[in-house]
Amino acid sequence: MVKAVVGANWGDEGKGKITDMLAKEADIIVRFQGGANAGHTIINDYGKFALHTLPSGVFYGHTTSVIGNGVALNIPLLFKEIQGIVERGVPAPKILVSDRAQIVMPYHILLDQYEEERLGGKSFGSTKSGIAPFYSDKYAKIGFQVCELFEADSLREKIERVCETKNVLLEHLYHKPVLNTDEIFEELMKYKDMVAPYVCDVSLYLWNAIKQGKNVLLEGQLGSLKDPDHGIYPMVTSSSTLAAYGAIGAGIAPYEIKQIITVCKAYSSAVGAGAFVSEIFGDEADELRKRGGDGGEYGATTGRPRRMGWFDIVASKYGCRMQGATDVAFTVVDVLGYLNEIPICTGYEIDGKVITDFPTTAQLEKAKPVLEVLPGWKTEIRGIKKYEDLPENCRKYIEFIEERLGFPITLISNGPGRDDIIYRSR
């Protein structure tokens, strides 16, 4: 059976913990898109980890972790990450890398930095991980697949061809040093040595695994609102964040995805620029940021303080619909225990009219939140294992949101640990 774990919003919903938890029952965990530009924070018996490329199931000895063809693969970072967890006592994970995955080239990171620098105040808030230049090259058909590392002659020739165009940009647009093709070739030969033991035909591997009845978990990065087609374009990422893309980015048939667990946070947070209707500021935001997550709401990749807001039903309902949610995992509910009252964004006011369906970006920029306030529960809920044992106002908060989302909340996370979870029947 194939399940997908994806985000409903801007990312940072707590997908890492949910994947880590569900990986207990999985045989294979697949990263199917994105790169090292976003992170998943995991807390388990080994400690606290921020993963960027590795799937969140690497902490279980029985699992195989797969880097799918849809991933922007930064090979040195992947191996630094593997080394980093092994040094902290985690058994060496079993890793497979798709021979069709494309490589983040050293110049992608440079071009990302130079372009953000050039744009100045009009920049996209990039993490400068090379993701936009990487995907631009992929779709311009001048990217490099992992399998090309093993064809030295044609590889060298292609590097020379690609560098011709890159050097025009570097010299005349960015006024930066040009690329040296020999240096790039030598670097790629080092990449080849690193990745060679792990390369395989991932789609064939998954085809056989599914036929054998294995449990496969697809792990998405970021969330619906960062999708380049359906998100807050242009303040989005460069690969599809939707579960539907899981089939493409892993190389499996779409009908194999039987369950889509869409992760929602009990409040909102976002890293980077873009419309964020329910955003809060000042002391109110600082207090929520300080209490949020485990050790505060800061980006797992960038360390940037996350922008904070109240739960947004309009955005989350849309995010769950675009993912095709079969189940909603509702995270960090325990964080809200300090509040007397909890606002929820139930609609957007645009030009004097209230809407409850998510609009396009230009409309979104004009939207003001319509808030409804629910009473808080003013107590610690960590350690509670049964839904019925949650305080009444906490259950009312969850049920109010569930009813308006129109999707069943079946998992409730009430703490950062692997076992801080409440299962709720539909």
N, C-alpha and C positions, 0 to 999 in steps of 0.2 A: 504493500500500500504506500502511496505517496502523499505526504502532507506538506503544506507550505506554511512557513511562519513569516509574516510580512507586517509592515507598519501602516497604520491608518492615517498618519498625519505628516509631520515634518521630519520624522526620524526621532531618535532618542526616546522611543516609547517603552523600552525595556525588552526588546526582542531577544537580546543575548541571553538573558536569564530564562526566558520561555523556551528558547532553542536548547539551551543547556539542560533544562529539566526534561523536555520531550526526548532528548537524545538518549536518555536512559533506555527507552524502548526502541530506538532506531538502530539499524545496521549501518546506514550510510547517511552522511550529512553533506549537502552540496551547497556551496556558494555559487549563485548563478548570474550575478551582475555586480557592477560597481567595482571599486578598487580599495586602496588603502586610505581613501579620503574620509571615511567615517569609521567609527569604532563601536564595538559592542563590549560593554562592561560585564564581567562575569565574577561572581563571588561563590566560591565552593570550598571544599576541604583543603585545597592546595593554597588558597589565598584569594587575592583580588587581582584580576587581569583585565587589560584593555586589548582586545583582539581587533585587528584591522583587515587582515586578509584570510586568516585561518577561520574555518567554520567553528561555531561555538560548541560543537560536540567533541572537540579534540581531547577533552579531559576524561573520556571514557575509553578504556582499553579495548572494548569490543567493537568500536566504531571505525569506519573508514571515512576520512575527510577528503572531499573532492573539490577541486577548483575547476569549475565548469568553463565552457568556451565563452560564456558571456562576460567573464571577469576581466577587468583591466589588471593584468598580472605584473606587479612590481617584484621581480625575482629576488633581488637582494633583500628587500623588506620581508618577503615571505620567509626567507631562511633565517633572517635575524629574529623573526617572531618565533619560529620553531625552536631556535637555540635558546631564546629567552624563556620559554615555558619549560624546556628540558632542564635548564640550569636551576629552575625553582622546584625540581623534584617531580615534574609531570613525566610519566613514561613517554618515550618517543612515539608520537602519533603515526598512524598509517596514513600516508598522504598519496593522493593521485592527482595529477595535473593534466588537463585536457591538451592533446596535441594541437587542438584548434584554438586554444586560448591565445589572446594577443598580448604582446609584451609592452609594458610602459617603458619607453626608451628614455635614456638620460636627458635628451633634449626636450622631451615633453614637459618635464618638471621645470626646466629653464624657461621654456616658452610660456608656461602658465604664470610663472612669477613675473616675467617681463610684461605680459599683457595686462595683468592686474595693476602693475606699476604704471603702465602707460594710461590706463583708464582712470586712475586716481579715484576721485570721488564717485565716479560712475561705474566702479568695479562691481563684480557679481558676488563678492564675498567668498571667493574660492579658497579652498584649503591649500592651494598651491601644490597639490599632489600630482599634477600633470593629467588630470582626468579629462578635461575638455579637449586639450590638444590630442590626447590619446584617441578619444572617440571620433574627433574630427578626422584624424588620419585613417582610422578604421573604415569610416564610411566614404572617405576619399580614395580608398583602396591602396593606400601607401603605408599601411600598418604591417607589423611583423608577427606572424603566428609562431608559436613555440616550435612547430615542426620545421620551420625554415632555418632554425639554428643548426640543424643537422645537414644542411646543404651549403657548405662553405663557399663554393665558387659563386653560385647564384646569389648568396647572401651578400657577399662583398660588392658585387655589381649593383644590387638593389640599394645598398647603403649609399653608394656614390651617387646614384640617381636621385634618391630622396634628399640627400644633403645639398644638392644643387639648389633646390627650391627653398629649403630651410635657411640656407646661408644668405639668400637674397633678403629674406625677412630680417634675419639677425643683423645684417650689415646696414640695411637701408631704412628699416622701420624702427628697430630697437636700438641700433648703434651699439651692438655688443659683439664680442669675439665670435668668429665663424667656427663651424664644427670641423673636426679633424676625422676623416673617414677611417683612418687606420686605428685611431684610439677607440672609436665606436666599435669597430670590428673586434678588437682585442677584448673590449668589455663584454660583447655578446658571446665570445668564446668562453669567458668566465661564467656567464649566465648558463651556457649550455652544460658545463661541467656540474654546476649546482643542481640543475633541474633534471638532468638525464635519467637518474634512477626512478623518477616518479611519473614520467610521461606515459600516457596511455590513451587509447581510443575510449574516451569517457562515455560517449553516447552508447557504444556497443556494450561497455561494462554495465551501464545502468539498464539497458535493454535485457541483458541476461539476468541481472539481479532481480528485476521486477518479475520476470518469468519464473524465477525461483521463489517468489513470494517474500522477498526481503522488504523490510521497512525503510523507506527513503524519506529524508527530511530535507526540504528545500529552504534555504535561509536567505531572506532578502535583506538588502541594506537600505537605510533611510525609509521613507514612507510615501503614501499615495500623492501627497501634495508636492513632492519633489520629482514626480514623474515628468519627463520632458513633453509628453502629449497631454496628460490630464492634470498636471500640477499647476503651480503658480508661475507659469512661464513668463519671463526668462529666468526667474530666480529658482532654477531647478537643477537637478543633477543631469548627467549626460547619458545615462542608461535607464531603461524602464525599471521602475521600482515595483511593478505590479506582479501578482502571482501568475498571471497569464504568461508573462515573459519567462517565468521559471521553466516552462516547457522548452522554450527556445534556448535559454542560457545554460540549460543542463543537457539538452539534446534528447528529450523524451517526448512522447505523444501527449498532447494537451489533455486527453480524456483520462490519463493516468492519475491526475491530481484530484484526489477524492476529498480532501479536507483542507480548508484554508483558514488557519488561525490568524486572525488579524488583531494586532496588539494596539490597544488604546491606553493612554495614560489617564489617571484620574483627574489630572489638570493638564494644561498645555505647556509645552516648551519648544523652542526652536533655536538652532544655531544658524547664523548667517542672515543675509538680507532677504527682504520679501514681505508681502502683505501678511499680517498676523492680527486678525480682527480683535480677538479677546485678550490682547496683550495688556499687562499691568506694569506699573513703573514704580520707582521710588522705594520707600521702606517696605511697602506691601510686597513688591517683587523681590526685594533683597531677602526678606524673611522666608518666603517660599523657596527661593533659590538655595538659601543656606540649609533649610531642612530637607530639601528634595533629594531624590536618589540616595546614594550612600556616600556621604561626604560632600554633598552639594551638587548642584546642577551646573556642571562644566563639561564641555565637549570632550569625549573620550579620545579624539584624535588631536584636536587643536588646544584643548585646555581653556578655550574661550568661555566666558560666562554665557549660559543659555538665556535667551529671552524667555520671560515667563508670562503665563496667562491662565485664565480660568478654562475649565473644560468647554470645548466648542462643539456643540451638537451639530451645527450646520456642516462644519468641516469634517467631523468624524463620521457622520452619516454618509456623506459623499465618499470619504476615504474607504469605508467598509464596503460600500456599493461597488466602487471601482475595483476593489480587491476580489469581490465575490465572496465575502466572508461567510463561512459556515459556522464559525465560532469566534467570539470576541474574548481576548484575554485582557483583563482590566488590571493595570499595574499601579504600583505606588499609592494605593488607597491609604495605607498607614500614615503617609506624610501629612494628610489633611486633618489629623486628629487634634491639632492645636487651635483650629478655627471655631469661633462661635457660630458663624454663618458662612455658607459657601455659595458664592455666585456661580451660575452656569449660564453660558451664552446659548440662548435658545433660538435666536434669529439675528438677521442683519438688517439694519435700516439703511437703505440707499435712496437718496433723493426723496426722502419723506415716506417711502414705502417699505414695509417690513417683508422680507423674504426668508424662507427656511430651506431653500435649495442653494447649493454652492454655485456662485457665479464665475464668470471669466475674470482674468486678472484686472483689467481696466475698471470693472465694476467693483471688484474686491477692494481696490485702493480707496474707494469712496465710502466703504461700509463702516457703520458704527455698530457696536455690539448691543443687542437687546438682552438684558440680563434678568434672570429669575433667581431669587435667593432661597436656599434651603437651609434648615438648621443643621449645625454641626453636631458631632457626637462627643467631642471633648474628652476622649480617652484613648489609651494605647490599644491597638488591635493586633499587634504582632503576637505570634504564638497561637492565635485562634485557628482552628483547623476545620470547623464546621460553619457553614453559612448561617445557620440558625443562631449561632452563638455571637454573631456580630451585633453591635448595638443597633437598636431599631432605626435610628436616624442614618446610620451607615447603610443599612439595607435599603432604606427609602431613597437614598442618594443613588445607589446602584440601579435600583428598579426604575427610578425616574429617567435616568439616562438610557437604560436598556429599552424602555418603551418608546422613547423618541428616536433612538437609533434604528429600531426595527430589526436588530440582529441579536441573537442570544449571547449573553455574557456567561460563559461556562467556566472560566478560570479567573480567579481573583488573587492577585499577588499582594500580600500584606507584609512585605519585608524584603530585604535584599538577598537573603540566602536561598539556596536551591530548594529547601523544604518549606519556605514561607509561601505556601500556596493553598488556596481553598478551591476545591472542585465543586461545581454547582451544576446540578442536573437541569436540563432545559425545562 
